[in-house]
Amino acid sequence: MILKDEKVYLRKDLVEENFPLLLRWFGDLEVMKYVGWVKKGLALKNVEELKSFIIELEDGIIFGIYTIDNKFIGYASLAYFKQPAECEFAIFILDKDFWGKGFGLEISRLVLKYAFEDLAMEKVVLSTSEFHQGAIRLYEKIGFRKSKIISNDRTIFHNGKWVLSGTLEMEIKKAEFEVA
């Protein structure tokens, strides 16, 4: 399955040649600094450990993210499906060359459209560090709204040091996305 827009396309599942790049990116503190499982990602030693970790982490649908000229730049997922019609969204643009250039907005819209139209989800949720302001701005632009903050529940690397961060939970309902 391929979801496509102007800058990117998303292909269901990761392919074998993605894993060495993923392993390198998971070991890059700048890339992973706001992720709640950053220390686990940094500790991965080889592709087999990475594959097991991703299977455990992303219990759902994974999309490899590619530029229109076929460069792999990260992945997105829909996971933790619940009734009635709810799932969790995650996006990881891991190639720093593609940060801040509108790729996140395009990818997020593709995945949410798929969740609401093809999977008939009524609500999509996500979580991020309260310090990850770029991600929060992106999610709000798409139409997500803050639903809950869990205080000091993750360790992240912020401003050059390990700190406790809260987790910001956000959600968007199908009707909110349609008007976004």
C-alpha positions as CSV (number, residue, x, y, z in Angstrom):
1,M,0.0,0.0,0.0
2,I,1.3,3.5,-0.9
3,L,-0.1,6.8,0.4
4,K,1.3,9.7,-1.7
5,D,1.3,13.5,-1.7
6,E,3.6,16.2,-3.3
7,K,6.8,15.7,-1.3
8,V,6.5,12.1,0.1
9,Y,5.0,8.7,-0.2
10,L,4.4,6.2,2.6
11,R,4.8,2.5,2.1
12,K,3.4,0.0,4.6
13,D,6.0,-1.8,6.6
14,L,9.7,-1.2,6.8
15,V,12.0,-3.0,4.4
16,E,15.3,-4.7,5.1
17,E,17.5,-1.8,3.8
18,N,15.8,0.6,6.2
19,F,17.1,-1.0,9.3
20,P,20.8,0.0,9.2
21,L,19.7,3.7,8.8
22,L,17.2,3.3,11.6
23,L,19.9,1.9,13.8
24,R,22.2,4.8,13.1
25,W,19.3,7.3,13.7
26,F,18.2,5.6,16.9
27,G,21.8,6.1,18.2
28,D,21.8,9.8,17.4
29,L,21.0,11.8,20.5
30,E,20.0,14.9,18.6
31,V,17.5,12.9,16.6
32,M,16.0,11.0,19.6
33,K,16.3,13.5,22.4
34,Y,12.6,14.0,23.1
35,V,11.5,10.4,22.7
36,G,10.5,8.8,26.0
37,W,12.5,5.7,25.1
38,V,15.6,7.5,24.0
39,K,18.0,5.6,26.4
40,K,16.6,2.2,25.1
41,G,17.1,3.4,21.5
42,L,20.7,4.5,22.2
43,A,21.5,1.1,23.7
44,L,20.5,-0.9,20.7
45,K,23.6,-2.7,19.3
46,N,22.5,-4.3,16.1
47,V,19.7,-4.6,13.5
48,E,18.2,-7.7,15.1
49,E,17.8,-5.9,18.5
50,L,16.3,-2.9,16.6
51,K,13.8,-5.1,14.7
52,S,12.6,-6.7,18.0
53,F,12.4,-3.3,19.7
54,I,10.3,-1.8,16.8
55,I,8.0,-4.7,16.8
56,E,7.4,-4.3,20.5
57,L,7.2,-0.5,20.3
58,E,4.9,-0.2,17.3
59,D,2.1,-2.6,17.8
60,G,0.1,-1.7,14.7
61,I,0.6,-0.3,11.2
62,I,4.1,1.1,10.3
63,F,4.7,3.2,7.2
64,G,8.2,3.8,5.9
65,I,8.4,7.5,4.8
66,Y,10.1,8.2,1.5
67,T,10.7,11.4,-0.5
68,I,9.3,11.4,-4.0
69,D,12.8,10.6,-5.2
70,N,12.8,7.4,-3.1
71,K,15.0,8.6,-0.1
72,F,14.0,6.9,3.1
73,I,13.7,9.5,5.9
74,G,11.8,7.9,8.7
75,Y,8.6,6.2,9.7
76,A,5.1,6.8,11.0
77,S,2.7,4.5,12.7
78,L,-0.9,3.9,13.8
79,A,-0.9,1.6,16.8
80,Y,-2.7,0.6,20.0
81,F,-6.1,0.3,18.4
82,K,-8.9,0.5,20.9
83,Q,-12.7,0.4,20.8
84,P,-14.6,2.4,20.0
85,A,-12.5,3.4,16.9
86,E,-9.4,5.0,18.5
87,C,-5.7,4.6,17.8
88,E,-2.4,6.2,18.5
89,F,-0.4,8.2,15.9
90,A,3.4,8.6,15.9
91,I,5.8,10.2,13.4
92,F,9.5,10.0,13.2
93,I,11.3,12.1,10.6
94,L,14.7,10.8,11.5
95,D,16.8,12.4,8.7
96,K,17.7,15.9,10.0
97,D,17.9,17.2,6.4
98,F,14.1,17.1,6.3
99,W,13.3,18.8,9.5
100,G,11.4,22.1,9.4
101,K,10.5,21.9,5.7
102,G,6.8,20.9,5.8
103,F,7.3,17.2,5.5
104,G,5.8,16.5,8.9
105,L,2.6,18.3,8.0
106,E,2.2,16.4,4.8
107,I,3.0,13.0,6.3
108,S,0.7,13.6,9.3
109,R,-2.2,14.6,7.0
110,L,-1.7,11.4,4.9
111,V,-1.7,9.1,7.9
112,L,-4.6,10.8,9.6
113,K,-6.6,10.7,6.3
114,Y,-5.9,7.0,6.1
115,A,-6.9,6.5,9.8
116,F,-10.2,8.3,9.5
117,E,-11.2,7.3,6.0
118,D,-9.8,3.8,5.4
119,L,-9.7,2.5,9.0
120,A,-12.9,4.4,10.1
121,M,-11.3,5.7,13.3
122,E,-13.2,8.3,15.2
123,K,-10.3,9.6,17.3
124,V,-6.6,9.6,17.0
125,V,-4.3,10.3,20.0
126,L,-0.6,10.9,20.4
127,S,1.9,11.8,23.0
128,T,5.1,13.9,23.0
129,S,7.4,15.6,25.4
130,E,6.1,18.8,26.8
131,F,9.5,20.3,25.7
132,H,9.2,19.3,22.0
133,Q,7.7,22.6,20.9
134,G,8.3,22.0,17.1
135,A,6.2,18.8,17.3
136,I,3.5,20.5,19.4
137,R,3.1,23.3,16.9
138,L,2.8,20.8,14.0
139,Y,0.2,18.8,15.8
140,E,-1.8,21.9,16.7
141,K,-1.6,23.1,13.1
142,I,-3.2,19.8,12.0
143,G,-6.0,20.1,14.5
144,F,-4.8,18.1,17.5
145,R,-5.7,19.6,20.9
146,K,-4.1,19.0,24.2
147,S,-6.0,16.6,26.3
148,K,-3.7,15.7,29.3
149,I,-0.3,16.2,30.7
150,I,1.4,13.6,32.8
151,S,4.1,15.3,34.9
152,N,7.7,14.2,35.0
153,D,7.2,10.7,33.5
154,R,10.0,10.6,31.0
155,T,13.7,11.4,30.8
156,I,14.8,13.3,27.7
157,F,17.9,15.1,26.6
158,H,17.0,18.9,26.6
159,N,19.4,21.8,26.3
160,G,22.4,19.6,26.6
161,K,21.5,17.6,29.7
162,W,19.2,14.8,30.8
163,V,16.0,16.1,32.4
164,L,12.6,14.9,33.5
165,S,9.8,15.9,31.2
166,G,6.1,15.6,31.3
167,T,4.2,13.8,28.5
168,L,1.7,15.9,26.6
169,E,-1.2,13.8,25.3
170,M,-3.1,15.2,22.4
171,E,-6.1,14.1,20.4
172,I,-8.1,14.8,17.2
173,K,-11.5,13.6,16.3
174,K,-12.6,12.7,12.8
175,A,-14.9,15.8,12.6
176,E,-12.1,18.1,13.7
177,F,-9.8,16.7,11.1
178,E,-12.3,17.1,8.3
179,V,-12.4,20.9,8.9
180,A,-8.7,21.2,9.5
